[in-house]
Amino acid sequence: MCPAALVQPFAMKRLLALLCSLLTALGLPGCDQAALQELRPGVSTAQEVRQRMGPPNHEWQNEDGSVTWEFSRQPQGTVCYMATIGPDQVLRGIDQVLNESTFERIKPGMTSPEVLRRLGRPAKREFFELKQQHVWSWLIDNKLPAVQVYFTVTFNADGRVVTSGPFTEQVG
């Protein structure tokens, strides 16, 4: 086979990886699935995670010396990935946290930092002055043309969870 024929697929793969990294850095989730397929817990390095997923929105320090990187695709996307990197700079695991299992762990009395640690940055933050409540919303479904489904968390004046649950909004 001609050496030029071997270089062309490699160059195309690198171009695609570069484009995906750029789109991801801009907050567009189009290449997340491709990146997730390439990342392997116990094998992929922290540098590889950053190359594939873009810069994290936030870094959460863990007691065991590991760090969890938040890759939120809010406000347009419907996912938030949390990637845990060990002290050895190797990926331990990566999870999409905007799901029923995580929502069930949001309980009355939790603080706003505890909620952020579990769900990542919200798509929207609103304050209702008469009730003295903050409401944070995470977009979790936008498949229907005029409907968006959010998971919302309401905090009291002390910054503690009062209620949480789904909310459907008609758009347009």
C-alpha positions in Angstrom: 0.0 0.0 0.0 1.2 3.5 -0.8 2.6 5.5 2.2 0.3 8.4 1.2 -2.7 6.2 1.5 -1.7 5.4 5.1 -1.1 9.0 6.0 -4.5 10.2 4.8 -6.7 8.2 7.2 -4.4 9.1 10.1 -4.6 12.8 9.1 -8.4 12.6 8.9 -8.6 11.0 12.3 -6.4 13.7 13.8 -8.5 16.4 12.1 -11.7 14.8 13.4 -10.2 14.6 17.0 -9.2 18.3 16.8 -12.7 19.3 15.6 -14.4 17.3 18.3 -12.1 18.9 20.9 -12.9 22.3 19.7 -16.7 21.7 19.7 -16.5 20.2 23.2 -14.5 23.2 24.5 -17.3 25.4 23.1 -19.8 23.3 25.1 -21.3 21.4 22.2 -21.8 17.7 23.1 -21.6 16.3 19.5 -18.4 14.5 20.0 -18.8 13.2 23.6 -19.8 9.7 22.5 -16.7 9.4 20.4 -14.5 10.7 23.2 -16.2 8.4 25.8 -15.5 5.3 23.6 -11.8 6.2 23.4 -11.4 6.7 27.2 -10.6 3.7 29.3 -10.7 3.7 33.1 -7.4 2.4 34.5 -5.6 3.1 31.2 -6.4 6.6 29.9 -4.4 9.5 31.4 -5.6 12.8 32.7 -4.0 14.5 29.6 -6.0 12.2 27.3 -9.2 13.0 29.2 -8.6 16.8 28.7 -7.7 16.2 25.0 -11.0 14.3 24.4 -13.4 16.1 26.7 -12.0 19.7 26.7 -11.2 21.7 29.8 -13.3 20.8 32.9 -15.9 23.3 34.1 -14.9 22.6 37.7 -12.4 20.5 39.6 -13.6 18.8 42.8 -10.9 17.6 45.2 -11.6 14.3 46.9 -10.3 13.1 50.3 -8.3 10.2 48.8 -6.1 12.6 46.8 -8.1 12.1 43.5 -9.9 14.9 41.7 -13.2 14.8 39.9 -13.5 16.9 36.8 -16.9 18.3 35.8 -17.8 18.4 32.1 -21.2 20.0 32.1 -22.9 20.5 28.7 -25.5 22.9 30.2 -27.3 25.0 29.2 -27.9 23.6 25.7 -26.9 20.0 26.4 -28.6 17.5 28.6 -25.6 15.8 30.2 -22.9 16.4 32.8 -20.0 14.0 33.0 -17.9 13.6 36.1 -14.5 12.1 35.5 -12.4 10.9 38.5 -8.7 11.1 38.1 -6.5 9.3 40.6 -3.4 10.8 42.2 -1.4 8.8 39.6 -3.1 10.9 36.8 -5.0 7.9 35.5 -8.7 7.9 34.8 -10.6 5.9 37.5 -14.1 6.4 36.0 -16.4 8.7 34.1 -20.2 9.0 34.7 -23.1 10.9 33.2 -24.7 12.3 36.4 -27.9 13.8 35.2 -29.9 10.6 35.7 -32.7 9.3 38.0 -30.2 7.6 40.4 -28.4 10.9 41.1 -31.7 12.9 41.3 -32.9 10.5 44.0 -29.9 11.4 46.1 -30.9 15.1 46.2 -32.6 15.4 49.6 -34.1 18.3 51.6 -31.5 19.9 53.8 -28.6 19.4 51.4 -26.5 22.6 50.8 -26.1 24.2 47.4 -22.4 23.1 47.2 -23.4 19.5 47.8 -25.9 19.7 45.0 -23.4 21.2 42.6 -20.9 18.5 43.5 -23.5 15.8 42.5 -25.1 17.5 39.4 -22.6 20.0 38.1 -23.5 23.5 37.0 -27.2 24.1 36.2 -28.6 25.4 33.0 -30.6 28.2 34.8 -30.5 29.9 38.2 -33.5 32.0 39.3 -34.4 33.9 42.4 -38.0 34.3 43.6 -38.0 37.3 45.9 -41.4 36.9 47.5 -40.6 33.4 48.6 -36.9 34.1 49.2 -36.0 31.0 47.2 -33.5 30.1 44.6 -34.4 27.6 41.9 -31.7 25.9 39.9 -32.6 23.9 36.8 -30.7 21.3 34.8 -31.9 20.6 31.2 -32.5 16.8 31.0 -34.6 16.3 27.9 -35.0 18.5 24.8 -36.0 15.8 22.2 -39.5 17.2 21.5 -39.6 20.4 19.4 -41.5 22.7 21.8 -40.9 21.0 25.1 -37.9 21.0 27.5 -37.8 18.9 30.6 -35.7 20.1 33.6 -34.7 18.7 36.9 -35.2 21.5 39.4 -33.9 22.1 42.9 -35.4 24.8 45.2 -33.2 26.2 48.0 -34.4 28.3 51.0 -32.8 31.5 52.1 -30.2 29.5 54.0 -29.1 27.8 50.8 -30.6 24.4 51.7 -32.7 22.1 49.5 -36.4 22.5 50.1 -37.7 20.4 47.1 -36.6 18.9 43.9 -38.1 17.2 40.9 -38.9 17.4 37.2 -40.4 20.4 35.5 -41.7 20.6 31.9 -41.5 23.9 30.1 -43.3 24.7 26.8 -40.9 26.6 24.5 -42.0 29.0 21.8 
